[in-house]
Amino acid sequence: MPVLDRLAALPYLAAGIYLFRTIRNARRQALAAGQDGIPYKSDANWARAYALFTLVLTVWMIGWPFAGDPFSCIAVAAAIAATGTAVLRRRELVPLLRHRFPRLSDPHAFRRASLLITAVFGVAALEVPWNTQFPLVWPHALLIEYGLVLLTLLALYFLSLRHSIVPGVLIGHLSALGIIQAFVLQFKNAVLMFGDIFAFGTAMAVGGGYEYHLDSRMLWSMAFACVGCAVCSLIFDGPDAEGNVSDADAAADEETERKRPFPTALSRPLHRLGPTARSLVLGVATTALLIFSVLVPSYENLFRIKVEYWWEWQIANFKAQGFLPSFIAEAQDLPIDEPSGYSSYAAQNAEDDFVARYEETAGTTPEAHAAQAQWDELQPSVVVVMNETFTDLSFFGDLNGYEGPTFFKTGLSDALSRGKLVVSVNGGGTCNTEFEFLTGTSMAYVGNGKYPYTLYDLSDVDALPRRMAQLGYETTAIHPNLASNWDRDRVYEELGFDRFYDIDDFEGADQYHNATSDAATYDRILDLLGSSDRPQFVFDVTMQNHSGYDQGGIPKDVTDQYADFGSNELDNETNALVREYLACIGGSDAALEEFVGELRELDRPVLLVFFGDHQPYFTNVINDTFYPDEDTVDHDERLYLSDYVVWANYDVAGSDQTGANVPASASDLAARALAAAGAPLTDRQKAELGAATLYSQLNLFGYSDAEGTWHALDDRTGEAGDTVRKLGYLAYRDFALRTSIA
């Protein structure tokens, strides 16, 4: 970045220097006046926190230059300096405020007012960074959010024995939460949900690939937080600058408190307690009220806080309802409810019907019998490559001549099948595509905002690795990153993998786009295939194409090949992301070509299933630009289409292997691939394939009928809708009833 881009750091450096000098001068003045101890250490520490904060922002803006307007940059720096000075002089400020506002002369009234005002700034700090609709949100939702913030402030205030530092820290955390939400919107075009809490470690592990440029709204959030903390600091124990006691529980106020009439019988015994005990009782009571407010049975039914899962509607609802009410409403929707009409009998009937349909349409044909006999004889190894963010962006429209990954589209003409794969995530959430593929359970029956890997114990769930082990296969998982990401170190064992190669097993491996290359994982697969005569099941989750797409790490000769792609309809920033992403996919395509070439020469049968886990996070911009006036379902589902291919290095009996184009879902792809090669299927897998003759694709947000028309998930009309409803019975029986919270 040019030096000029970093000039935004200067106002914060100046503010920090100013605050440190002001603190030093105040101390000198106090000593010269013989007032050792004034300003008190706590006052100076409050001001030092502001000064240190400005230095943090200085370093941040040097590393990631500011992306907002100059006025906001300068104004917020001035606001931080002003509030930092105010907290240093708070013992002079409090008497002035009480004199100016007589109703606040009572210590209790002043504290109450301070906390009420602090809560206002807390709400603003939370909403301003990301919510372009704030403060014009639903009034009742805004009131709920304000109440939740105020209750939290009160609980922390009383439990900390009426010290203001803890409520002040809360305000800072609210600003941080709002800024995190803004970055999630920017990078993933999604909102934070309850399930993200369990994925925090994964988010931290992969977050280094992004650039965190603060914008004006984020800075204003910090300014609101600084003001809120300053108001909080006005609640303090001990004398003010003139020696007057401002502590409501100080000895000078105790007599007044004893004479204060208490209107209820409940408050009288509370007043008899000492200050510490009284604070703790009030803290526990306020905490209990806060917990009750959060655990109210249903925000959706009681407060009309809507829960929506189409990403556009979801973001719109979060903005209209505020972060906290929306977040809580979605958290309350986490349990997997029993489907309407479910019974074990209904589930079994549905499975029997779908299995019968599969047998009638595909399972008992001469071609199927030939493939099954061949599988029993050959027992081919099965290699699954879930390639990070692999998608053919050319299907969105013209990107100045880009035609997609060349080898993937033209070099596998002898594939068993290929086509568009519908998944349930965009820009992130890789583990949910893994979950759908490995368990055969669609996220449509689990719910949005959930990551089964992090939430559930999957030990008793039917899973592909466990099934392949039962068929005599060695089962191996590969992911060249931290084993703890998405709890894979626990989940892979629960799913039935014998071994797991993580980042520690790829020390010194070739890098591409600042991550372990696809080619390095393919080399490991080839080693595994050559190390044992037993049939292998290998599941490889690659890493090289992981976002962001402004980090480099790609050979220049590759990036030059994609320098002209993009669109005049897209902004420069999006075009830059597109070009780096396409260079990533170009690298993956080349590695796939080399890998397939090695498999063609391998003297053992191998079935390869290759697919992308989701699209890159910026495709919503392309989608909205290229298709501005579309029906919501069709428009949004375009963001959840990846690509897959099923290929074998041997002639599969009963198949012409001409690369038939077949749309698929992440949840039924494994069954489709195994059936094409003649593998023995479970009744559940047969049921998936039988049901898939009545619809074409299914994900978290909708389904496509046999004619290819998309429907919202809650539209259960017609044959396809009825099929989706009955599949829910199987998912509930085989997944929901077999899981427990991990």
C-alpha positions, -999 to +999 in steps of 0.1 A: +000+000+000+013+035-007+024+056+023-005+081+017-030+053+024-016+051+059-020+088+068-053+079+086-031+066+114-017+100+122-048+115+140-048+085+164-011+087+170-016+124+178-045+117+201-025+091+219+005+115+224-019+142+236-035+119+261-002+106+275+010+142+279-023+153+295-020+125+320+016+134+328+008+171+332-022+164+354+000+144+377+026+172+378-001+198+386-014+177+414+020+172+430+028+210+426-005+218+444+004+194+472-025+171+462-006+138+460-030+112+448-051+135+427-057+125+400-062+092+416-045+061+400-079+049+388-086+081+369-052+080+353-057+043+344-090+051+327-073+078+306-043+055+299-068+029+285-080+055+260-044+065+251-035+028+246-065+023+224-055+052+201-021+035+197-038+002+189-058+020+162-026+036+149-009+002+144-041-013+130-043+015+103-007+011+094-011-026+089-046-023+072-052+012+059-084+030+068-112+025+042-136+053+052-139+091+048-114+116+063-140+135+083-149+104+103-113+095+108-104+129+123-137+133+142-135+100+160-098+106+169-109+139+185-138+122+203-115+096+218-091+123+229-119+143+244-135+114+263-101+103+275-095+138+290-130+137+305-124+104+324-091+119+337-111+149+350-142+130+361-139+141+398-142+177+386-169+168+361-193+150+384-200+179+408-206+202+378-231+178+363-250+174+396-251+211+400-263+216+365-290+189+368-305+191+402-325+159+398-291+141+397-279+155+429-289+123+447-261+097+443-286+070+434-303+091+408-269+100+393-259+063+391-292+053+376-290+080+350-254+071+341-263+034+336-294+043+315-273+066+293-245+040+291-269+014+278-279+038+250-243+041+238-239+004+242-267-003+218-253+022+193-218+007+195-232-027+187-255-017+158-237+012+140-207-008+125-229-031+104-266-020+106-271+006+079-308+007+090-300+017+126-317+035+144-347+029+122-353-006+135-385-020+148-393+000+179-403-031+200-371-049+189-350-018+198-366-017+232-358-054+237-322-049+228-319-018+250-334-038+279-310-067+274-280-044+273-293-025+304-299-057+324-264-069+315-249-036+327-268-037+359-259-074+366-222-067+360-224-034+380-239-051+411-218-083+409-186-062+407-197-045+439-207-013+421-175-007+403-178+009+369-149-007+352-167-040+345-198-024+328-173-002+309-156-033+296-190-046+284-195-015+263-161-021+246-171-057+239-204-046+223-185-024+199-161-053+192-191-076+185-206-051+161-173-048+143-169-085+140-205-087+126-195-061+100-164-081+090-185-113+087-210-095+065-181-082+044-162-115+041-191-140+041-222-120+033-237-136+064-246-127+100-232-141+132-253-169+146-253-190+177-235-219+160-206-196+153-198-195+190-188-232+188-167-225+157-148-196+172-115-215+172-119-224+136-127-188+127-096-176+145-074-202+128-085-193+092-090-156+098-054-147+089-062-149+052-083-117+054-075-080+055-093-060+082-097-025+069-117-003+093-144+019+078-162+050+090-191+031+107-166+009+126-148+040+139-181+056+150-189+025+169-156+029+187-165+065+194-199+056+209-182+029+230-156+055+243-184+079+252-203+050+269-173+040+289-167+077+299-203+079+312-197+047+331-165+061+346-186+089+363-198+062+388-169+060+412-162+055+449-144+080+471-142+118+471-145+141+441-120+169+435-135+190+462-134+162+488-171+155+487-181+119+490-199+105+459-202+069+469-238+060+474-228+034+500-203+056+518-207+062+555-218+098+550-248+086+530-258+057+552-279+077+576-298+092+546-303+057+532-317+045+565-343+072+566-353+067+530-388+051+529-391+018+512-425+011+499-424-027+498-418-054+523-393-070+499-370-039+500-369-036+538-349-068+544-327-059+515-319-025+531-309-043+563-280-060+545-246-044+543-235-027+510-216-057+498-243-082+505-269-059+490-249-055+458-245-093+455-282-099+460-292-073+435-266-087+411-279-123+414-315-110+410-307-090+379-287-119+364-317-141+370-340-116+352-315-114+323-314-151+319-352-153+320-353-126+294-330-146+271-347-179+277-383-167+271-398-197+253-400-181+219-390-146+207-406-154+174-441-162+189-440-138+219-422-108+204-428-114+167-390-114+161-388-132+128-364-161+120-355-161+084-328-182+067-326-170+031-294-150+033-310-118+019-340-120+042-319-131+071-296-100+068-326-078+063-343-092+094-312-087+115-310-051+104-347-045+110-348-062+144-314-055+158-286-079+165-294-092+200-331-100+194-324-117+161-294-136+175-315-149+204-344-158+182-322-179+159-305-195+189-339-206+202-345-222+168-314-245+172-332-277+185-343-300+158-380-302+160-399-334+152-415-330+118-452-327+115-467-361+109-436-380+120-437-414+135-413-444+132-440-461+112-443-431+088-405-430+084-403-467+076-431-465+051-414-435+034-381-454+033-397-485+019-415-465-008-383-447-019-363-479-019-389-496-040-388-467-064-350-469-067-351-507-074-378-501-100-359-473-118-322-481-115-313-507-089-323-538-108-314-530-143-288-551-162-264-523-161-267-520-123-262-558-119-230-557-141-216-528-121-224-546-088-207-578-099-176-559-110-174-540-077-175-572-058-146-585-078-125-554-080-133-536-048-120-503-062-105-477-039-126-446-034-110-412-033-131-381-025-116-347-030-136-318-015-118-289-031-118-257-011-141-231-028-139-248-062-166-234-085-168-226-122-177-189-121-184-188-159-219-200-152-227-166-137-222-149-171-195-133-192-163-124-172-145-111-203-141-145-219-134-167-189-147-202-198-140-220-166-114-245-153-102-261-186-092-296-175-122-300-152-146-291-180-130-308-210-104-332-198-127-357-180-149-367-210-149-403-197-165-393-164-194-414-150-213-382-142-208-345-136-228-313-131-239-286-107-239-296-070-261-277-046-247-271-012-260-253+019-232-227+025-217-198+007-183-182+014-176-204+044-190-232+066-171-259+048-179-285+075-216-284+066-209-296+031-187-323+046-215-333+069-240-335+041-217-356+020-205-380+047-238-386+064-263-382+036-284-359+057-293-325+042-289-294+062-326-288+052-335-311+081-309-297+106-315-260+103-297-228+097-271-213+120-260-248+130-227-266+125-233-303+133-196-309+136-193-285+165-227-291+181-234-328+181-218-362+190-220-381+157-208-415+170-242-432+164-250-415+131-248-436+099-217-422+080-199-431+049-165-438+065-181-462+089-199-479+061-168-482+040-149-497+070-177-523+073-170-532+036-134-538+044-119-505+034-091-486+052-105-451+059-083-420+059-091-383+062-068-356+050-070-318+057-037-298+056-047-274+084-053-275+121-070-308+132-091-288+157-108-267+129-145-275+130-136-301+157-124-325+130-100-342+154-131-354+173-156-357+146-136-378+121-130-404+148-168-404+156-176-408+118-154-439+116-121-427+100-091-449+110-066-421+106-064-383+100-035-364+084-036-328+094-012-298+090+014-314+112+018-342+086+024-316+058+054-299+072+076-285+044+049-292+018+046-270-013+025-239-008+000-222-031-019-191-022-002-192+012-016-226+021-007-262+015-011-270-022-037-293-036-008-312-053+007-320-019-025-337-007-027-356-039+008-369-034-002-381+000-032-399-015-010-416-041+013-427-013-016-442+005-028-461-026+006-475-030+012-485+006-014-512+010-032-538-011-064-533+009-090-511-007-088-475+005-114-448+012-097-414+013-115-382+020-093-351+012-104-316+022-080-293+004-069-258+016-051-238-011-081-218-024-092-206+010-102-169+012-094-141+012-085-133-023-062-103-018-033-121-002-012-132-031+010-163-028+004-174-064+031-176-090+031-146-113+030-166-144-003-180-132-018-147-121-008-131-155-031-157-172-061-142-154-052-106-154-078-096-181-108-114-167-136-096-149-164-074-160-170-037-166-202-041-146-183-050-115-163-026-093-125-026-093-124-043-058-146-072-069-127-076-102-095-079-082-110-106-060-123-124-090-089-125-107-070-138-077-098-164-071-096-176-108-058-179-104-065-202-074-089-223-094-065-224-123-039-239-099-064-264-087-073-274-122-037-280-132-031-301-100-063-321-108-050-328-143-017-341-130-035-362-103-059-377-128-029-385-151-012-404-122-044-423-115-048-433-151-014-449-149-020-465-115-023-503-115-053-505-093-090-494-097-099-461-082-132-442-081-127-404-078-153-380-065-143-344-069-164-314-058-163-279-045-175-272-010-190-237-017-186-205-037-163-177-028-178-150-005-180-123-032-203-141-056-233-123-042-220-091-058-217-108-091-252-123-087-268-091-078-250-072-106-256-097-134-292-107-123-307-076-106-344-084-111-351-121-103-374-142-082-358-145-048-356-183-048-339-187-082-316-157-075-304-169-041-300-206-050-275-195-077-252-187-048-253-223-035-243-241-067-209-257-068-195-283-093-187-320-091-174-349-112-174-386-106-147-404-126-130-439-125-096-449-139-111-481-152-140-491-174-171-494-152-193-522-163-227-511-174-217-474-179-209-456-212-188-431-192-196-401-214-198-376-185-236-373-183-247-340-168-267-348-137-276-322-111-269-334-075-270-324-039-242-326-014-264-350+007-269-375-021-237-372-041-220-401-022-249-424-029-250-414-066-213-421-070-213-454-052-244-466-071-228-456-105-198-478-096-219-507-084-211-505-047-235-522-022-259-496-009-277-493+024-315-489+024-310-453+034-288-447+004-313-464-019-340-443-004-321-411-011-317-421-048-353-432-051-364-399-037-341-380-060-361-393-090-389-371-078-369-339-072-335-329-086-317-309-059-321-301-022-303-278+003-309-258+034-330-231+016-350-249-010-354-277-035-356-281-072-383-303-086-379-328-114-383-301-140-356-280-124-379-253-109-367-240-075-391-239-046-387-224-011-380-251+015-413-246+033-433-251+000-442-287+003-468-288-025-467-312-054-449-345-057-415-330-051-426-311-021-442-342-006-410-361-012-390-335+006-414-337+035-411-375+038-373-374+035-375-352+067-389-383+085-358-403+076-335-374+086-352-371+119-351-408+126-315-414+114-299-382+125-318-361+151-328-391+173-292-405+172-273-374+182-265-356+214-248-323+222-211-329+219 
